[in-house]
Amino acid sequence: MEQKTEDNLKRQSRLTALVIAGSAICWLSIQWVGSAIGIPGRYAILADLATLAAFFWALVNCFFIWRQRQDFKG
């Protein structure tokens, strides 16, 4: 059971890291493409809000991972 719990925490940590990296890369590319082709500011704000939502999800998920690791260690 302990190995399964540890594997689940590793998988959850990898997913969180991918969400952080992916949302940052997507946000940077949207900002770059948006300025290059002249997308209106309201769409840039929409991309900003989506990125903030992804970062907030990752922050909450990191907190839960941290709590599970504390419980797992004893």
Backbone torsions as a table, in degrees:
resi	resn	phi	psi	omega
1	MET	NA	-36.9	-178.7
2	GLU	-65.4	-40.3	179.6
3	GLN	-65.0	-38.8	179.3
4	LYS	-65.8	-40.9	177.9
5	THR	-64.9	-42.3	179.1
6	GLU	-65.1	-39.9	177.1
7	ASP	-64.8	-39.1	177.8
8	ASN	-65.0	-39.5	177.8
9	LEU	-66.1	-38.7	177.2
10	LYS	-64.6	-42.8	179.5
11	ARG	-64.1	-42.5	179.0
12	GLN	-66.1	-37.2	177.7
13	SER	-66.6	-41.3	178.0
14	ARG	-64.3	-41.2	178.0
15	LEU	-62.4	-42.3	178.5
16	THR	-63.3	-42.6	178.5
17	ALA	-63.6	-40.2	177.9
18	LEU	-65.7	-38.0	177.9
19	VAL	-65.0	-42.7	179.2
20	ILE	-62.7	-51.3	-178.2
21	ALA	-65.3	-43.8	-179.0
22	GLY	-64.9	-41.7	180.0
23	SER	-68.9	-36.0	177.4
24	ALA	-66.6	-43.4	179.2
25	ILE	-65.7	-42.7	177.9
26	CYS	-63.0	-42.4	-180.0
27	TRP	-63.1	-45.6	178.7
28	LEU	-61.6	-41.9	-179.2
29	SER	-69.7	-37.6	177.4
30	ILE	-64.7	-41.1	178.4
31	GLN	-64.5	-40.6	-178.8
32	TRP	-68.8	-48.0	179.9
33	VAL	-66.4	-39.5	-180.0
34	GLY	-61.8	-40.9	178.5
35	SER	-73.2	-29.6	-179.2
36	ALA	-72.3	-37.6	-177.6
37	ILE	-105.2	-2.3	174.4
38	GLY	79.3	43.5	176.9
39	ILE	-69.9	139.1	179.7
40	PRO	-58.7	155.5	-176.7
41	GLY	-62.2	-29.5	-178.7
42	ARG	-65.5	-30.2	176.4
43	TYR	-74.8	-32.4	175.5
44	ALA	-65.6	-39.3	177.4
45	ILE	-65.3	-38.0	177.0
46	LEU	-61.6	-42.0	176.7
47	ALA	-65.1	-38.7	177.9
48	ASP	-62.4	-44.0	-179.3
49	LEU	-66.6	-38.7	177.5
50	ALA	-64.3	-39.9	178.2
51	THR	-67.2	-41.1	176.6
52	LEU	-61.7	-39.0	178.0
53	ALA	-63.5	-41.3	178.6
54	ALA	-65.4	-41.6	178.1
55	PHE	-66.2	-38.0	177.8
56	PHE	-65.0	-43.4	176.8
57	TRP	-58.7	-43.2	-179.6
58	ALA	-65.3	-38.9	178.6
59	LEU	-63.5	-45.8	178.5
60	VAL	-63.8	-41.6	179.5
61	ASN	-64.7	-39.4	176.7
62	CYS	-61.6	-39.5	177.7
63	PHE	-61.9	-44.7	179.6
64	PHE	-66.2	-37.7	176.5
65	ILE	-62.9	-44.9	179.2
66	TRP	-59.9	-43.9	179.6
67	ARG	-64.9	-40.7	179.5
68	GLN	-66.1	-37.1	177.8
69	ARG	-67.3	-36.9	177.1
70	GLN	-64.9	-41.6	178.2
71	ASP	-68.6	-36.0	-178.0
72	PHE	-68.6	-38.0	-178.5
73	LYS	-72.4	-24.4	175.6
74	GLY	124.6	NA	NA
